[in-house]
């Protein structure tokens, strides 16, 4: 009887061991595998708050009261490559920002509402830019768009009322909506030949704009799709160049069907007689005599080409 009571007591004591004993063991004594990912480390470096993504660092905020800041190229040996969404938002006391060549990405609104920012370098290493990058940066005077960017994003310089000079690289193909909206100090702009699209209100309220230079011919300019509310751009005095866009043109292929035949002659004649619109690339392809305009002389040359009287287009 005593043995049975002692045995029951031992069983009761054993039942208490998980909470009384195992709970006090060190963590590494209990073999539990966690599937939860380790969160990115967040920290500060001087006036900057950043996130360490392991292989790169993203600046997420700036607590700067001084007029000028320099973003470090690396923190603890990890390269700083990204300026995050709204990272410098509302840093109204900043007048100058220096970015290192390690930067590759500038996210949406990164410098929005930096109202006293007048100087910033955007290194050529940057290959991605978000929308509204300098929105409401009233004091910004000049801007450099890096050559690895193919489009100017929506509202990139909207309300940059002091902006007077901006460098647009030759590989830009689109100036998207509101890109220079309300840039009332912008007096001149040079547009590269590869631009094929200018979005709604891209140059709206650019009331001082009095000189537009286009690197291509007037004929190429007419092929650009320009959306509404860009009167200050389209009515400004213009000068044209002689460059051709980096696109393959099959001269004579007016209707853009991949071949040159009598239907191209008919398409061009219909355009010249009735104003029937042609495809953008078709307008360029129709200028076979390369005089910068479309006439019946072009139509005649294409006709001669279809019957082998002209061997090569363009002339």
ABEGO torsion letter per residue (X at the ends): XAAAAAAAAAAAAAAAAAAAAAAABBAAABBBBBABBBBBBBBBBEABBBBBAGABBBBABBBBABABBBBBABBGGBBBABBBBGAABGBAABABBBBBAABABBBBGAABGBAABABBBBBAABABBBBGAABGBAABABBBBBAABABBBBGAABGBAABABBBBBAABABBBBGAABGBAABABBBBBAABABBBBGAABGBAABABBBBABBAAAAAABBBBBGAAAAAABBBBBBABBBBBBBBBGBAAGAGBBBAAAAAAAAAAAAAGBBBBAAAAAAABAAGAGBBBAAAAAAAAAAAAGABABOBX
